[in-house]
Structures are given as structure tokens and as C-alpha cells.
Amino acid sequence: MIALAAAGAQCAAGTLPFELPSSMAAVEASREDVPNDPAAPLYPYAHDLSI
């Protein structure tokens, strides 16, 4: 499947298993013991990605 996606024969797709914060300030303001804590993540948990 990786070879097909690399060759452009198939679309690579998936979901994020974590959130990506929008800035370093969001990382510093988040709490370590609370999952998915950032107020406005750049990409939220389980965001669909496709290339």
C-alpha cells in the first residue's frame, strides 16, 4: 500500500491519533494530565488527513 501511495496510484489517507496545538503558547497553557486540552488546536484529535 505504501508503494502504491508513493507512486500516486492510491490516495494516502488516515486520522491523527493526537491533537496538534496551534502554537507554543497553547502547549505551555495546556495541562499535562488532561488529554486533548488545547483550546483551539491546529488539527483536532481524529482529524482526517489525505494526500
N, C-alpha and C positions, 0 to 999 in steps of 0.2 A: 504494500500500500504506500509506503514511503517513496519507493521508486516511481510509482505512478504519479504521485503528487509532485515530486521533483521534476518529472518530465512534462508536467502540465496536462496529463491525461485524466487526472481526477482532482477534484477540489479538496484541499485540506481544510478540515473543519473540526471544531471541538468547543469545549466550555472551560472557563477558568475555574480551578479548584480553590481560588482565593481572591481577595479584592486587591486592586492596585490603587493606592492612595493618590490623590491628585497633586500633592506637594509634600515637601519635607515637613512643613508646619503641621500638616494633617497627621503625619506619622508621629510627630512629637506630642500632639494633642490627644492621640488615641490611647486607650487603656490596654495594657498587655493581657489582662485577664478576660476581656470581652471580645469575642470573635466578631468580625465584620463591623467594627466600631467606627470607621471614618464617616463623617457626616455627608460628604459629597465625593465618593470615590471616582477616580478616573474611569475605571472599569469595575462594575459591581461583581459580587460573587455569582458564579454560573453564567457570566456574560458569554454569549455566543460569538465565537471567532471563526472566520473563514478567510482563506487566502485564495 
